[in-house]
Each structure stands twice: as structure tokens, then as C-alpha cells.
Amino acid sequence: MNTPNEIKKAAIKLLHFHPNWFVFGLLPLGFFEQQVQKFRKVQQYQEEDDAFWENPDSQAEEDLFWASLEHHRYVAFQSVLSTREHFSDTELEQYIELCQLDEDETMARSASINLLSWHGLTDEQYDKIIAHNAFSNSVAQKIIWRNMMYSELLSDSISDATFSEMLARQDPVFERELVESNSISRQQLEVMAEKGISRAVRNIAKAKLRRRQ
């Protein structure tokens, strides 16, 4: 397996990469060759007899990670993000399209959600993707909401309307961020001390109130 065409065919047939990976060219062909080689090694392990598996070495156990086809494709998405400083608008659309084309919806959803915390997006690109139907699922919407609220925590003060929205969301992770924010007012801390979602949040609010006396 040396020619580019053979590599593409093997990646599509064995690892279930969508053909558009090779149309878009977001990763070099060498990446797919390495992934095929890793899977070929798994196939060799699967031919071993029972005696081998009675005491497999650590390398064999590590290599078997690649028995799951979606692992190869998820690493491909991760590699696209880790090897770029930014996306053109076309590349961004291609990345999202590849997520939507993947046969493993759960894995592909995770790959698309990774965009929401990726450093390479411009403000305009971020605004564009959060309106995309690929990010309409509940997990993505929660992250989008948190991102929006985190920006509020960096402001000088939190409006009562925004504070009420934060409490109404009943998000335990975000309430911890809220109560520890320097932007929270004394009146808002008093509400958190009484109505915080967890004992830990309520205790933090009470402690901050004592320090502000």
C-alpha cells in the first residue's frame, strides 16, 4: 500500500472515512496512511492465538485502542484543529460538513462541539457557527450559553436580568463560576447564599459576604 489511490481506498474501506476527506484535503495523505497502518496492526493482533492474550504486553493493549474505527476519525478531526492557527470560511464549512457526513453521530457531534472552544475562530466565524443547525443539539447549546455568560462575568457588573437568567438555568458548573466572580454584587451574593444550587455554592456566597462586611 504505497500509492495515493491505494491509501485513499484503504482509509475509506477499512476506517470508514468519508470520500470528502480527500476532496477537501484538510489533512495530508500521510496522516491517513499512518491510521491505516495502525489498524492493520490491530488486525494482526486479532490473528494471535489464546496463549498470546493470556498475558499481552502493554504495547498490544495500547495498540488495540485503534480497533474502534471512530477513534481514527475523531483523531483526524482533532488533528485538523491542532495543526491550524485559523480556518478560512471555506475550510470551516468543510470541517462542519465532514462532521455531518460521519456515520458515528455521537463522535461527530463531539468533533463539531470542539469548534466552540477552538482558539482559531474569528468572532464572525463563531457567530456564524452558533447559528448553524449542526449546533442545535442540547450539549452544544449549553456550551454556547455558558460561553455567552462567561463574557458577562468579565464585565464590571452583572445586570439583574442576566443574573436571573443565570439562576433560572440551574447549571451547577456555571453557578460555581458565578458565585466566584468578582463582578457579582452583594445583593446577588445574598440571593446565592440562600438559593444557590448546591451547598458548596451557598457556602462560598456566605463566605464572600462575610469578607465584604
N, C-alpha and C positions, 0 to 999 in steps of 0.2 A: 504494500500500500504506500506508493510514493507520489503518484501523480495528483495534481489538484482535484481532478474529477473523481478519482478513487476516494480521496479524503472526504469530499463533499457527500458522496453516495453513502459512505460508511457512517458518517455523522447523522445523516438523515435516517438511514435504515436502522442502525443499531441504537442510537441515542435519541431519536425522535426530534431532532432539531428541525424546525420548520424551514423549508427551502428559502424563505425570505431572509434568513440569516446571511445567506451567501449572495443574495441580491443587494442587500443594504451594505454589507461589508463593514459592520461596526467592530468586528474583531478580525485579526489576521488569521489566515488559514492555519498557521502553526498551532494556534490555540485548539482548534478542533482536532488536529492530528494528535495532540497530547491527550485530549479527552478520550479519543478512540483507543489509544494505546492503554490508557488506564482501564477501560472497560474490557479490552482484550485480556488484560492480566487477570481480571475477575473471572473471566471465562475459563482461564487456565486453572484457577483455584477450584472452580466448580467441578473440574475433572479429577481432582485429588480423591484418594480413597479415604475410608473412615479413619484409618490409622493417622493420617495427616491431621485430621480435625480433632483428634483426641487431645492434642497439645499444640495448637497453632501458634506460630511466633507472633510478636506484636506487629510486625510489618504486614503480615497477612490480614490481621484484624483491621489494620488501618486501611489497607487497600480495598477491603470489602465495602467501605463507605461508598465506593463508586458502583456498587451493584444496583443502586437505585438510579434510574435514568434521569429523574428530575433533578438529582444533585448536579449532574453535569450541566444541565441547562440553567439552573439557578446560579452556579458559579460563573456561567457565561454572562448573565445579567450583571452580577457583581463586578466582573472584570471590566465590562463596558464602563461602569461608573468609576471604578478605581483608576482607570488608565486615562481618564479625561479630566481636563480642568473646566470644560464647558461643553455645551451642546449647541449646534446650530438648530434653528427651528425645525428643519427637516429631520435631523438626527433625533430630536426629541420625539417627533411624531413616529419615527421608525421604531424607537425603543418601546413606546406605548403599544404600537401595533403588534410587535413581537410578543409582548405580554398577553395581548388579547388573543393571539393565534395559538398560544401554547396549550397543549392538551391537558395539562395539570393546572386547574383553575386556582387551587389554593396556593401553589408555589408561585404562579404567575402574579397573583394578587399581591403577594409579599414583594415580588420584584418591582411591581409598579409603585407600591407604597414606599419603597426605598427612595423614590424620587422626592418625596415630600421632605426629606431631611438631607438631601444631597446638596452640597455646597455650590455646585456648578450652575444652578439655575439663576437666571436673571429674575428680577421682580416681575417683569412682564410674562416670562415663561411660567413662573409659579402661579400667577393669577390665571393663566390660560389652562393649566392642567387641573386646578381645583374645580374648574367648571366642566371638565371632561367627564363623560359618563363612566370612564374606567375608574373614577374615584368617587363613585356614588355609593359604594358599599359602606356599611356601618363602621368598619375599622378605619378606613380612610377618612371618613367624615369626622370621627373622633379626633384623629391626629390633626386634621385641618382646623378643627375648632380649638384644640389646645394651642396650635401654633399662633392662631389669631389672639387668643387670650394671653399667651406669653408676652406678646408685644405690648399688651395693656399693662402687664406687671412692670414693664420697664419705664412706664411713664411716671410723671411726678405724683399722680394721684389716680385712684380708681373711682369712676363715677358710680353713683348708687345704682343706676340702671345696669351697668356692666357687672357690678358686684352681685346684684340679684340674679343675673343670668348665670354667673359662675356657681352660685349656691344651688340654683334650680337644676343645674346639670347633674348634680350628685356624682361628681367624678372624684374618687378618693385620691388619685395621684395628683390631680390639679389642685385640690383643696390644700394639700400639703405645701405646694408651691405658693399658693395664695397667702396662707397664713404666715409664711416665712418672708413674704415680700416686704421690701422697705416702703412700698407705695401704699400699703394698707393703712387706713385711718384708725383712730382709737375707737370710734363708733362701730366701724366694721369689725374690729377685733372683738368688741363686746358681743356682737352677733355670733362670731365664730366660736367664742368661748361657750356660748350657750347652744348653738345649733350646728357646730362642726360635725362632719360626717362620722368621725371616729374619735375615740378618747384621746388618741395621740394629738390630733389636730386641736381639740378643745384645750388640752393641757398646754400646748405651745402658745395658743392665743392667751390663755390666762397668765403664762409666764411673761409674755411680752407686755401685757397690760401692767403687771407689777413693775417691770423695768421702766415703764413710761410714767409712773407716778412721780 
